[in-house]
Amino acid sequence: MNKGNRKFLLIVLVPVFAQVFVFMLLPILGTGAISFMEYNPLQTVNRFVALENYRALLHDDMFFTALKNTLVFTLITVFFNIIIALSTATLISQLKSNKTRSFFRMIVFLPCMAPIVASSVVWARSIYQTKGGLLNAILAQFGVDAISWIGDARYLMLSVIIFTIWADIGYNIILFSAGIDGIPQDLFQAAELDGAGRWRMFRLVTLPLLGRTMTFVSLMTLISHFQMFAQFNVLALKDGPQSSGLVLTSLIYKTAFVYKEMGYAAAISMVLFLIILLVTIVQQRLGKVDWEY
């Protein structure tokens, strides 16, 4: 590598590494340090407590409730998100006209363009309303009594999951569509000549060749959903009845900025970080693909 290329690489990479260090690595290290302290910004002296914050987590019922809700929300939402996104992308890819495919991709991506807080408010006030809400109006046509979708502990998490899938699924549909469009058409034509139907082509051609796309989509969706906060803050007011809408991000926010126990909030943040890191490593190992086309 000559000096000119080396200089160009330094010019390009140094700002990137500086950004990663300042906005990613440094906050993680700072949070890790604060988690070992009894840190409160209103105190002049913040005492070092070693592992005391982590020990307190083991006896905190609210933490385990938030952890359970986070895992339930993330696993269910990611599973159905990927299934619906892949199915929709496959159906769109089978349309013959490029304009028609582009139109439907635009339609499914529209919810992703709206701020999630604004979308949450619209759903809370027009779709999930107990009286006059769209969902209950539809159920009334079938003789079903009105349901308190965001006021009943039995339905709150389901309501948040449905909203999240609607609001977020467009990204994955676009990614899967791009992956399907990248598969050589010769493979589909060869499968068709062998007498394969659409289901067999999807199972034996499309799905295996979407391995890398599937790994990327699954990983990014998992990371994103573990950190979701806005819709819980809007739809699950005060963490919902019986803390049914309390997740780790909400607990971190409340602990840090309401109770001002930032050391304890940092410890919860580090647990969430370790969960995401572990899931990332496992997902990368399970989704490893060694082929090219």
ROVEXMAR-899684 format. One line per 8 residues: number of its first residue (from 1); for each residue y, z, x of N, C-alpha, C, O, CB. Coordinates in steps of 0.1 Angstrom, whole numbers, m for minus. Glycine has a CB too. Layout:
NUM> Y/Z/X/Y/Z/X/Y/Z/X/Y/Z/X/Y/Z/X ~ ...;
//
This chain:
1> m12/0/9/0/0/0/12/0/9/14/9/17/0/12/m10 ~ 21/m10/7/33/m10/15/44/0/11/42/6/0/39/m24/14 ~ 54/1/19/64/11/16/72/9/3/75/18/m4/75/12/28 ~ 74/m4/0/81/m7/m13/73/m2/m25/79/3/m34/83/m22/m14 ~ 60/m5/m25/52/0/m36/51/15/m37/51/21/m48/38/m6/m36 ~ 50/21/m25/49/36/m25/62/42/m30/62/52/m38/47/40/m11 ~ 74/36/m27/87/41/m31/88/39/m46/93/48/m53/98/34/m24 ~ 83/28/m51/84/25/m66/75/35/m74/79/41/m84/79/11/m69;
9> 63/38/m68/54/48/m75/61/62/m75/60/69/m85/41/49/m68 ~ 67/66/m64/74/79/m64/85/79/m74/87/89/m81/79/81/m50 ~ 93/69/m75/104/68/m85/99/70/m99/105/76/m107/112/55/m83 ~ 87/63/m102/82/64/m115/75/77/m118/77/82/m129/72/52/m117 ~ 67/82/m109/58/93/m111/65/107/m110/62/116/m118/47/93/m102 ~ 75/108/m101/82/121/m99/88/126/m112/86/138/m115/92/120/m88 ~ 96/118/m119/102/123/m132/91/127/m142/92/137/m150/111/112/m138 ~ 80/120/m142/69/123/m152/63/136/m148/61/145/m157/58/112/m151;
17> 60/138/m135/54/151/m131/64/162/m133/60/174/m137/49/150/m117 ~ 76/160/m131/87/170/m133/87/174/m148/88/186/m151/100/165/m128 ~ 86/164/m157/87/167/m171/74/175/m175/76/184/m183/87/154/m179 ~ 63/171/m170/50/179/m173/51/193/m169/47/202/m176/38/172/m167 ~ 57/195/m157/58/208/m151/68/217/m159/65/228/m162/62/208/m136 ~ 79/211/m162/90/219/m169/86/222/m183/89/233/m188/103/212/m168 ~ 81/212/m190/79/213/m205/65/216/m209/63/219/m221/84/201/m212 ~ 56/216/m200/42/219/m204/36/231/m195/32/241/m200/33/207/m202;
25> 35/228/m182/29/238/m173/37/251/m172/31/262/m173/27/232/m160 ~ 50/250/m171/58/262/m169/58/271/m182/56/283/m181/73/258/m166 ~ 59/265/m194/58/274/m206/44/280/m207/43/292/m212/60/265/m218 ~ 33/273/m203/20/279/m204/19/291/m195/14/302/m198/9/269/m201 ~ 24/289/m182/24/300/m173/33/312/m177/29/323/m175/28/295/m159 ~ 44/308/m183/53/319/m187/47/327/m199/48/339/m199/67/313/m192 ~ 41/320/m208/34/327/m219/23/335/m215/21/347/m219/29/316/m229 ~ 15/330/m205/4/338/m199/10/351/m193/3/362/m194/m3/330/m189;
33> 21/350/m186/27/362/m179/32/372/m190/30/384/m188/38/358/m170 ~ 38/367/m200/44/376/m211/33/383/m218/34/394/m223/53/368/m220 ~ 21/376/m219/10/382/m227/5/395/m220/m3/403/m227/m1/372/m228 ~ 8/398/m208/4/410/m201/15/421/m202/14/431/m195/0/407/m187 ~ 25/418/m210/36/427/m210/39/432/m225/35/425/m234/49/421/m204 ~ 45/443/m226/50/448/m239/64/442/m240/74/449/m239/50/463/m241 ~ 65/429/m243/78/422/m242/85/421/m255/80/417/m265/75/408/m237 ~ 98/425/m255/107/425/m266/120/421/m261/126/428/m252/107/438/m274;
41> 126/410/m266/139/405/m260/150/415/m263/161/414/m257/143/392/m266 ~ 148/424/m272/159/434/m275/158/446/m266/167/455/m266/158/439/m290 ~ 148/447/m258/146/459/m249/152/455/m235/151/443/m231/131/463/m248 ~ 157/465/m229/162/462/m215/150/463/m205/151/457/m194/172/473/m211 ~ 140/471/m208/128/472/m199/116/468/m207/113/473/m218/127/487/m194 ~ 108/459/m201/96/454/m207/84/458/m198/83/454/m187/96/438/m209 ~ 76/467/m204/66/474/m196/54/464/m195/50/457/m204/61/487/m204 ~ 48/465/m183/35/458/m180/24/466/m185/22/477/m182/33/455/m164;
49> 15/459/m194/5/466/m201/m9/460/m198/m19/464/m204/7/466/m216 ~ m10/451/m188/m22/445/m184/m29/438/m196/m23/430/m202/m32/455/m177 ~ m42/442/m199/m50/436/m209/m48/443/m223/m56/440/m232/m64/435/m205 ~ m39/452/m224/m37/459/m237/m35/450/m249/m41/453/m260/m26/469/m236 ~ m27/440/m248/m25/431/m259/m38/424/m263/m40/422/m275/m14/420/m255 ~ m46/420/m254/m59/413/m257/m69/423/m263/m76/419/m272/m65/407/m244 ~ m68/436/m258/m77/446/m265/m73/448/m279/m82/450/m288/m77/459/m257 ~ m60/448/m282/m55/450/m295/m60/439/m305/m62/442/m316/m40/451/m295;
57> m61/427/m299/m66/416/m308/m80/419/m314/m83/415/m325/m66/403/m300 ~ m88/426/m306/m102/428/m310/m103/438/m322/m113/439/m329/m110/434/m299 ~ m92/445/m325/m91/455/m336/m81/451/m347/m78/459/m355/m88/469/m331 ~ m76/438/m346/m66/433/m355/m72/425/m366/m77/414/m363/m55/425/m348 ~ m73/430/m378/m79/423/m389/m71/410/m393/m77/400/m396/m80/432/m402 ~ m58/411/m391/m50/399/m394/m53/388/m385/m52/376/m388/m35/403/m394 ~ m55/391/m372/m58/381/m362/m71/374/m366/m72/361/m365/m60/387/m348 ~ m82/381/m370/m94/375/m373/m93/367/m386/m100/357/m388/m105/386/m374;
65> m85/372/m396/m83/364/m408/m76/351/m404/m80/340/m409/m74/372/m418 ~ m66/351/m396/m59/339/m392/m68/330/m384/m68/317/m386/m47/342/m383 ~ m77/335/m375/m86/327/m368/m96/320/m377/m99/308/m375/m93/336/m357 ~ m101/328/m387/m111/322/m396/m104/310/m404/m110/300/m406/m116/332/m406 ~ m92/313/m409/m85/303/m417/m82/291/m409/m83/279/m414/m72/309/m423 ~ m78/293/m396/m75/281/m387/m87/273/m385/m86/261/m386/m69/287/m374 ~ m99/279/m382/m111/272/m380/m115/264/m392/m119/252/m391/m122/281/m375 ~ m115/271/m404/m119/264/m416/m110/252/m419/m115/241/m422/m118/274/m428;
73> m97/254/m418/m87/244/m421/m89/232/m411/m90/220/m416/m73/249/m420 ~ m90/235/m398/m91/224/m388/m104/216/m390/m104/204/m390/m90/230/m374 ~ m115/223/m391/m128/216/m391/m130/207/m403/m134/196/m403/m140/226/m390 ~ m126/213/m415/m127/205/m427/m117/194/m428/m121/182/m431/m125/214/m439 ~ m105/196/m424/m95/186/m424/m98/174/m415/m97/163/m418/m81/191/m421 ~ m102/178/m402/m105/167/m392/m117/159/m397/m117/147/m395/m107/174/m379 ~ m127/166/m402/m139/159/m406/m136/148/m417/m139/136/m416/m150/168/m412 ~ m129/153/m428/m126/143/m439/m115/133/m435/m115/122/m439/m121/151/m451;
81> m106/137/m426/m96/128/m421/m102/116/m414/m99/105/m417/m86/135/m411 ~ m112/119/m405/m118/108/m397/m127/100/m406/m127/87/m405/m127/114/m386 ~ m135/106/m415/m143/98/m424/m135/89/m433/m138/77/m434/m152/108/m433 ~ m124/94/m439/m116/86/m448/m109/75/m440/m107/64/m445/m106/94/m456 ~ m103/79/m429/m96/69/m421/m104/58/m416/m100/46/m416/m89/77/m409 ~ m116/61/m411/m125/51/m406/m130/41/m418/m130/29/m416/m138/57/m400 ~ m133/47/m429/m137/39/m441/m126/30/m445/m128/18/m448/m141/48/m452 ~ m114/35/m446/m102/27/m450/m99/16/m440/m96/5/m444/m90/36/m452;
89> m99/20/m427/m96/10/m417/m107/m2/m417/m103/m13/m415/m96/16/m403 ~ m119/2/m420/m130/m8/m421/m128/m18/m432/m129/m30/m431/m144/m1/m422 ~ m124/m12/m444/m121/m20/m456/m109/m29/m453/m110/m41/m457/m119/m11/m468 ~ m99/m24/m447/m87/m32/m445/m90/m43/m435/m85/m55/m436/m75/m24/m439 ~ m98/m41/m425/m102/m51/m415/m110/m62/m421/m110/m73/m415/m109/m45/m403 ~ m116/m60/m432/m124/m71/m438/m116/m80/m447/m121/m91/m451/m135/m65/m447 ~ m103/m77/m449/m94/m86/m456/m92/m99/m447/m90/m98/m435/m81/m79/m460 ~ m91/m110/m454/m90/m123/m446/m76/m125/m441/m74/m130/m430/m94/m134/m455;
97> m66/m122/m449/m52/m126/m446/m46/m115/m437/m47/m103/m439/m44/m127/m459 ~ m39/m119/m426/m32/m110/m417/m21/m103/m424/m18/m91/m422/m27/m118/m405 ~ m14/m110/m433/m3/m104/m441/m8/m93/m450/m1/m83/m451/5/m115/m449 ~ m19/m96/m456/m25/m86/m465/m29/m73/m458/m27/m62/m462/m37/m91/m473 ~ m35/m75/m446/m39/m64/m438/m27/m56/m433/m27/m44/m434/m48/m69/m425 ~ m17/m63/m429/m5/m56/m424/2/m49/m436/7/m38/m434/5/m66/m419 ~ 2/m54/m448/8/m48/m459/1/m34/m462/7/m24/m464/7/m57/m472 ~ m13/m34/m463/m20/m22/m466/m19/m12/m455/m18/0/m457/m35/m25/m468;
105> m18/m17/m442/m16/m7/m431/m2/m1/m432/m1/11/m429/m17/m14/m417 ~ 8/m8/m436/21/m3/m438/21/8/m449/27/18/m448/31/m14/m442 ~ 14/5/m460/13/14/m472/7/27/m468/12/38/m471/5/8/m483 ~ m4/27/m461/m11/39/m457/m4/47/m446/m5/59/m445/m25/36/m452 ~ 5/40/m439/13/47/m428/26/53/m433/32/62/m427/16/37/m417 ~ 30/49/m445/43/54/m451/44/70/m451/54/75/m447/45/49/m464 ~ 33/77/m456/34/92/m456/37/98/m442/43/108/m441/22/98/m462 ~ 33/91/m431/35/96/m418/49/96/m414/54/103/m405/26/89/m408;
113> 57/87/m420/71/85/m416/80/96/m422/91/98/m416/76/71/m421 ~ 76/103/m432/84/113/m439/82/126/m431/71/129/m427/80/115/m454 ~ 93/134/m429/91/147/m423/82/156/m431/82/156/m443/105/154/m422 ~ 73/162/m424/62/170/m431/68/181/m439/62/185/m449/52/175/m420 ~ 79/187/m435/85/198/m443/90/192/m456/88/198/m466/97/204/m435 ~ 97/180/m456/102/174/m468/90/171/m477/91/173/m489/110/162/m465 ~ 80/165/m472/68/162/m480/62/174/m486/57/174/m497/58/154/m471 ~ 61/185/m478/55/197/m483/63/203/m495/57/207/m505/55/208/m472;
121> 77/202/m494/85/207/m505/83/198/m518/82/203/m529/100/206/m501 ~ 82/185/m516/79/176/m527/66/179/m534/65/180/m546/80/161/m523 ~ 56/181/m526/43/184/m532/43/198/m539/37/199/m549/32/184/m521 ~ 49/207/m533/50/221/m538/57/221/m552/53/228/m561/56/231/m529 ~ 68/213/m553/76/214/m565/73/203/m576/77/205/m587/90/212/m561 ~ 65/193/m572/62/182/m582/47/180/m585/44/176/m596/68/170/m577 ~ 39/182/m575/25/180/m576/17/192/m578/8/193/m587/19/172/m564 ~ 20/203/m571/12/215/m572/18/226/m581/13/237/m582/11/221/m558;
129> 29/222/m588/35/232/m597/25/235/m608/18/227/m614/48/226/m604 ~ 24/248/m612/15/252/m622/19/247/m636/10/242/m643/14/268/m623 ~ 32/247/m639/37/242/m651/45/229/m648/55/229/m641/46/252/m659 ~ 40/218/m654/47/205/m652/43/198/m640/49/187/m637/62/208/m652 ~ 34/203/m632/30/196/m620/21/184/m623/14/184/m633/23/205/m610 ~ 22/174/m614/14/161/m617/m1/164/m617/m7/158/m626/18/151/m606 ~ m6/172/m608/m20/174/m607/m25/181/m620/m35/178/m626/m23/183/m595 ~ m18/191/m625/m22/198/m637/m20/190/m649/m28/191/m659/m14/211/m638;
137> m10/181/m649/m8/172/m660/m20/162/m662/m25/159/m673/5/164/m658 ~ m26/158/m650/m38/149/m650/m50/157/m655/m58/152/m663/m41/143/m636 ~ m51/170/m650/m63/178/m655/m62/181/m670/m72/182/m676/m63/191/m647 ~ m50/182/m675/m48/185/m689/m53/174/m698/m58/176/m709/m33/188/m692 ~ m53/162/m693/m58/151/m700/m73/152/m702/m79/145/m712/m55/137/m694 ~ m80/159/m694/m94/161/m695/m98/175/m701/m109/179/m700/m101/159/m681 ~ m88/182/m706/m90/195/m712/m92/206/m703/m97/217/m706/m102/194/m721 ~ m87/205/m690/m89/215/m680/m76/224/m680/m65/218/m680/m92/209/m666;
145> m78/237/m680/m66/246/m679/m58/244/m666/m64/240/m656/m70/260/m681 ~ m45/247/m667/m37/246/m655/m42/256/m644/m46/267/m646/m22/249/m658 ~ m41/251/m632/m45/258/m620/m33/261/m611/m25/253/m609/m56/250/m612 ~ m32/274/m606/m22/277/m597/m26/273/m583/m32/281/m576/m19/293/m598 ~ m23/261/m579/m28/255/m567/m24/263/m554/m31/264/m545/m24/241/m566 ~ m11/267/m554/m6/274/m542/m3/289/m545/2/296/m536/6/267/m537 ~ m7/293/m556/m5/307/m560/m18/315/m562/m18/327/m565/3/309/m572 ~ m29/308/m560/m42/314/m561/m50/313/m548/m51/302/m542/m50/308/m573;
153> m55/324/m543/m62/325/m530/m74/315/m530/m78/311/m519/m67/339/m527 ~ m80/312/m542/m92/304/m542/m88/289/m540/m97/281/m535/m99/305/m555 ~ m76/285/m542/m72/271/m542/m62/268/m531/m59/256/m528/m67/267/m555 ~ m56/278/m525/m45/275/m516/m49/267/m504/m43/257/m501/m39/288/m511 ~ m60/271/m497/m64/264/m485/m68/250/m489/m65/240/m481/m76/271/m479 ~ m75/248/m500/m78/234/m505/m66/226/m507/m66/214/m503/m87/235/m518 ~ m56/232/m513/m43/225/m515/m37/220/m502/m32/209/m501/m33/233/m523 ~ m37/229/m492/m31/225/m479/m39/215/m472/m33/206/m466/m30/238/m470;
161> m52/215/m473/m61/205/m467/m58/192/m474/m57/182/m466/m76/209/m469 ~ m58/191/m487/m55/178/m493/m42/172/m489/m41/160/m486/m56/180/m509 ~ m32/181/m489/m18/176/m485/m19/171/m471/m13/160/m468/m8/187/m487 ~ m25/178/m462/m25/175/m447/m32/161/m445/m27/153/m437/m32/186/m439 ~ m43/159/m452/m50/147/m451/m41/135/m455/m41/125/m449/m63/147/m459 ~ m35/137/m467/m26/126/m472/m14/124/m462/m11/112/m459/m20/131/m485 ~ m9/134/m456/3/132/m448/0/127/m434/9/121/m428/10/146/m447 ~ m12/129/m429/m15/127/m415/m25/115/m413/m27/110/m402/m21/139/m409;
169> m32/111/m424/m43/101/m422/m38/87/m417/m46/80/m411/m50/100/m435 ~ m26/84/m420/m21/70/m416/m22/67/m402/m25/56/m398/m7/69/m421 ~ m19/77/m393/m20/75/m379/m34/71/m375/m36/61/m367/m17/88/m371 ~ m44/78/m380/m58/74/m376/m63/61/m382/m71/54/m376/m67/86/m380 ~ m58/58/m394/m61/44/m399/m56/33/m390/m63/24/m388/m56/43/m413 ~ m44/35/m385/m39/25/m376/m46/24/m363/m49/13/m358/m24/28/m373 ~ m50/36/m358/m58/36/m345/m72/30/m347/m76/22/m339/m59/50/m340 ~ m78/33/m358/m92/27/m360/m90/12/m363/m99/5/m359/m98/34/m372;
177> m80/8/m370/m78/m6/m372/m76/m14/m359/m82/m25/m357/m66/m8/m381 ~ m68/m8/m350/m67/m14/m337/m80/m15/m329/m83/m25/m323/m56/m6/m329 ~ m88/m4/m330/m101/m4/m324/m110/m15/m329/m117/m22/m322/m107/9/m325 ~ m110/m16/m343/m119/m26/m349/m114/m40/m346/m122/m49/m343/m119/m24/m364 ~ m101/m42/m345/m96/m56/m342/m99/m59/m328/m99/m71/m324/m80/m56/m344 ~ m101/m49/m319/m104/m52/m305/m119/m55/m302/m122/m60/m291/m100/m40/m297 ~ m127/m54/m312/m141/m57/m310/m143/m73/m311/m138/m79/m321/m150/m50/m321 ~ m149/m79/m301/m151/m93/m302/m158/m98/m314/m168/m93/m319/m159/m98/m289;
185> m152/m108/m321/m158/m114/m333/m172/m120/m331/m179/m122/m340/m148/m124/m339 ~ m175/m124/m318/m188/m130/m316/m199/m121/m319/m210/m125/m324/m188/m134/m301 ~ m197/m108/m317/m207/m98/m320/m210/m98/m335/m222/m97/m339/m203/m84/m315 ~ m200/m98/m343/m202/m98/m358/m208/m111/m362/m217/m111/m371/m188/m96/m365 ~ m204/m122/m356/m210/m135/m360/m225/m135/m356/m233/m141/m364/m203/m147/m353 ~ m229/m130/m345/m243/m129/m340/m251/m121/m350/m262/m124/m353/m244/m124/m326 ~ m245/m109/m354/m252/m100/m363/m254/m107/m377/m264/m105/m383/m244/m87/m365 ~ m244/m115/m381/m245/m121/m394/m256/m132/m394/m263/m134/m403/m231/m128/m398;
193> m257/m139/m382/m267/m149/m381/m281/m143/m381/m291/m149/m385/m265/m157/m368 ~ m282/m131/m376/m295/m123/m376/m298/m118/m390/m308/m111/m392/m295/m112/m366 ~ m289/m120/m400/m292/m115/m413/m287/m101/m416/m291/m96/m427/m306/m116/m416 ~ m278/m96/m408/m273/m82/m410/m263/m82/m421/m254/m91/m421/m268/m76/m397 ~ m264/m73/m430/m253/m71/m440/m242/m63/m435/m241/m60/m423/m259/m64/m453 ~ m232/m61/m444/m220/m53/m439/m223/m39/m435/m217/m35/m425/m209/m53/m451 ~ m232/m32/m442/m235/m19/m438/m242/m18/m424/m239/m10/m416/m244/m12/m448 ~ m251/m28/m422/m258/m28/m409/m249/m32/m398/m250/m26/m387/m270/m38/m410;
201> m240/m41/m400/m230/m45/m390/m221/m33/m387/m217/m31/m375/m222/m57/m395 ~ m217/m25/m397/m209/m14/m395/m216/m3/m386/m211/2/m377/m204/m8/m408 ~ m229/m1/m390/m237/10/m384/m241/6/m370/m242/15/m361/m249/13/m392 ~ m245/m7/m368/m250/m11/m355/m241/m18/m345/m243/m19/m333/m262/m20/m357 ~ m229/m23/m351/m219/m30/m342/m206/m22/m342/m202/m18/m331/m217/m44/m347 ~ m200/m20/m354/m187/m14/m354/m187/0/m349/m179/3/m340/m181/m15/m368 ~ m195/8/m354/m195/23/m351/m198/25/m336/m191/33/m330/m205/30/m360 ~ m208/19/m330/m211/22/m316/m199/17/m307/m196/23/m297/m224/15/m312;
209> m193/5/m310/m183/0/m302/m169/7/m304/m160/4/m297/m182/m15/m304 ~ m169/16/m314/m157/24/m316/m158/37/m309/m150/46/m312/m154/25/m331 ~ m167/38/m300/m169/51/m293/m157/57/m287/m154/69/m289/m180/50/m283 ~ m150/49/m279/m138/54/m272/m127/57/m282/m120/67/m280/m133/44/m262 ~ m125/49/m292/m115/51/m302/m118/64/m309/m109/72/m312/m113/39/m311 ~ m131/66/m313/m135/78/m320/m133/90/m312/m128/100/m318/m150/76/m324 ~ m136/90/m299/m133/101/m291/m119/105/m290/m115/117/m292/m139/99/m277 ~ m110/95/m288/m96/97/m287/m90/103/m301/m83/112/m301/m88/84/m284;
217> m94/96/m312/m89/100/m325/m94/115/m328/m86/123/m332/m94/91/m336 ~ m106/118/m326/m112/131/m328/m104/142/m320/m101/152/m325/m127/131/m326 ~ m102/139/m307/m96/148/m299/m82/151/m302/m78/162/m304/m97/143/m284 ~ m74/140/m304/m60/142/m308/m58/148/m321/m49/156/m323/m53/128/m307 ~ m67/145/m331/m66/151/m344/m69/166/m344/m62/174/m350/m75/144/m354 ~ m79/170/m336/m83/184/m335/m71/192/m328/m67/202/m333/m95/185/m326 ~ m66/186/m318/m55/193/m311/m43/195/m320/m37/206/m321/m50/186/m298 ~ m40/184/m327/m28/184/m337/m30/194/m348/m21/202/m351/m26/170/m342;
225> m42/195/m354/m45/203/m365/m46/218/m362/m42/226/m370/m57/199/m373 ~ m50/221/m350/m50/235/m345/m36/240/m345/m34/253/m346/m57/236/m332 ~ m26/232/m342/m12/236/m340/m4/235/m353/8/237/m352/m6/229/m329 ~ m9/230/m364/m1/228/m376/5/241/m381/m2/251/m382/m9/221/m387 ~ 17/239/m386/25/251/m390/34/249/m402/35/257/m411/34/256/m378 ~ 41/237/m402/51/235/m412/46/236/m426/52/242/m435/57/221/m410 ~ 35/229/m429/30/229/m443/25/243/m448/27/246/m459/19/219/m445 ~ 20/251/m438/17/264/m442/29/273/m445/29/281/m454/8/271/m431;
233> 40/270/m438/52/278/m439/58/274/m453/65/283/m459/62/274/m428 ~ 56/262/m458/62/258/m471/52/261/m483/56/267/m493/65/243/m471 ~ 40/257/m481/31/258/m493/25/272/m494/22/276/m505/19/248/m491 ~ 23/279/m483/17/292/m483/28/303/m481/29/308/m470/6/294/m473 ~ 37/305/m491/48/314/m489/43/328/m486/34/333/m493/56/314/m502 ~ 48/334/m476/44/348/m472/29/348/m469/23/358/m472/48/358/m482 ~ 24/338/m463/10/337/m459/0/335/m471/m12/336/m469/6/348/m451 ~ 6/334/m483/m3/332/m495/m9/344/m500/m9/354/m493/m13/322/m492;
241> m15/344/m512/m21/356/m517/m33/360/m509/m41/352/m505/m26/354/m532 ~ m34/373/m506/m45/378/m498/m46/372/m484/m57/370/m479/m59/377/m505 ~ m35/367/m479/m34/361/m466/m43/349/m465/m48/345/m454/m38/371/m455 ~ m45/342/m476/m54/330/m476/m48/318/m469/m55/309/m466/m57/326/m490 ~ m34/319/m467/m28/308/m460/m23/311/m446/m15/304/m440/m16/303/m468 ~ m28/323/m441/m24/327/m427/m32/320/m417/m45/321/m417/m25/343/m426 ~ m26/313/m408/m33/307/m396/m26/312/m383/m17/319/m384/m31/291/m397 ~ m32/309/m372/m28/314/m359/m13/311/m356/m6/319/m351/m37/309/m348;
249> m9/298/m359/5/295/m357/14/303/m365/25/307/m360/7/280/m360 ~ 11/306/m377/19/314/m386/20/328/m381/30/335/m381/15/314/m400 ~ 8/333/m376/8/347/m371/16/348/m358/23/358/m356/m7/351/m368 ~ 15/338/m350/23/338/m337/38/338/m340/45/346/m335/20/326/m329 ~ 42/330/m350/56/329/m353/61/343/m359/72/348/m355/59/318/m364 ~ 53/348/m368/57/361/m375/58/372/m365/67/381/m365/48/364/m386 ~ 48/373/m356/47/384/m346/58/383/m336/64/393/m333/33/383/m339 ~ 62/371/m332/72/369/m322/86/370/m327/94/377/m321/70/355/m315;
257> 89/364/m339/103/363/m343/106/372/m355/118/373/m358/106/348/m347 ~ 97/377/m362/99/387/m372/98/401/m367/107/409/m369/90/385/m384 ~ 86/404/m361/84/417/m356/89/419/m341/89/430/m336/69/420/m356 ~ 93/408/m335/98/408/m321/88/414/m311/92/419/m301/111/417/m321 ~ 75/412/m314/65/417/m305/60/404/m297/49/399/m299/53/424/m312 ~ 68/400/m288/65/387/m281/54/388/m271/47/377/m269/78/382/m274 ~ 51/399/m266/40/400/m257/27/399/m265/18/392/m260/40/414/m250 ~ 26/405/m276/14/403/m285/13/389/m290/2/384/m291/14/414/m296;
265> 24/383/m294/24/369/m298/19/360/m287/12/350/m290/38/365/m304 ~ 23/363/m275/19/355/m264/4/356/m261/m2/346/m258/27/359/m251 ~ m1/367/m264/m16/369/m262/m23/361/m273/m33/354/m270/m20/384/m264 ~ m18/360/m285/m24/352/m296/m23/337/m292/m32/329/m294/m17/355/m309 ~ m11/334/m286/m9/320/m282/m19/316/m271/m24/304/m271/5/318/m277 ~ m22/325/m262/m31/321/m251/m45/320/m257/m53/311/m252/m31/332/m240 ~ m49/328/m267/m62/326/m273/m63/312/m280/m73/305/m279/m65/337/m284 ~ m52/308/m287/m52/295/m293/m53/284/m283/m60/274/m285/m39/294/m302;
273> m46/286/m272/m46/276/m261/m60/275/m255/m65/264/m252/m36/280/m249 ~ m67/286/m253/m81/286/m248/m90/279/m258/m100/272/m253/m85/300/m244 ~ m88/281/m271/m97/275/m281/m95/260/m280/m105/252/m280/m94/280/m295 ~ m83/255/m279/m80/241/m279/m85/235/m266/m91/224/m266/m65/238/m280 ~ m84/242/m255/m89/237/m242/m104/236/m242/m110/226/m238/m85/247/m231 ~ m111/246/m248/m125/246/m249/m130/234/m258/m139/227/m255/m131/259/m255 ~ m123/232/m269/m127/221/m279/m125/208/m272/m132/199/m274/m118/222/m291 ~ m114/207/m264/m111/194/m257/m122/191/m247/m126/180/m246/m98/195/m250;
281> m126/201/m239/m137/199/m229/m150/195/m236/m156/185/m231/m139/211/m220 ~ m154/202/m246/m166/199/m253/m165/185/m259/m175/177/m259/m169/209/m264 ~ m154/181/m266/m152/168/m272/m153/157/m262/m159/147/m265/m139/168/m280 ~ m147/159/m250/m148/149/m240/m162/147/m235/m166/136/m232/m138/152/m228 ~ m169/158/m233/m183/157/m229/m192/150/m239/m200/141/m236/m189/171/m225 ~ m190/153/m252/m199/148/m262/m195/133/m265/m203/125/m268/m197/156/m275 ~ m182/130/m263/m178/116/m266/m177/107/m254/m170/96/m255/m164/117/m272 ~ m184/110/m243/m183/102/m231/m190/89/m234/m202/88/m239/m190/109/m220;
289> m183/78/m231/m189/64/m233/m189/57/m220/m179/57/m212/m180/56/m243 ~ m200/50/m217/m202/44/m204/m204/28/m205/m210/22/m196/m214/50/m197 ~ m199/23/m216/m201/8/m218/m187/2/m218/m177/8/m220/m209/5/m231 ~ m187/m12/m217/m176/m20/m218/m180/m33/m225/m191/m37/m224/m169/m23/m204 ~ m170/m40/m231/m173/m53/m237/m161/m62/m235/m161/m73/m239/m176/m51/m252;
//
